[in-house]
Each structure stands twice: as structure tokens, then as C-alpha cells.
């Protein structure tokens, strides 16, 4: 089996595939959190509406 690597099975050992997967998941979650916190752009305060006086 040329070209294949054998992953050691042991306590505390993370395969390169697992590390890449976890890294991609962390980046994806960070991107989603950043997008959720961005929100719409701030607009300047609108001109207050003038109150209409009512006559009885």
C-alpha cells in the first residue's frame, strides 16, 4: 500500500484529517457569529415628525 499513511491509535493523538475538520468547523462558526452580529448598517436619525394639533 504505497502512498498511504497509517494513523497511530493512541490517547491524545489527533489525525491530520480530524484537525482540519475541526479547524474548518471553528472557522465556519466564527464566520456565522460575525455575520449574525454585523446586522444592518446604521442610518442617521430621521427628522422627527411634526405633531399635528387637533382642535376640538
C-alpha angles and dihedrals in degrees: 000000000000118000095025124112124211116227115218115234109221144125113283095011117129119192119229090245092056092047091051091049093049091046092052091048092051091049091048093050092047090052092050092049092049091049092048092050095046095073124171121324117271116252126202117265111276120242107269113252116248114245116240113228113229120213120208 
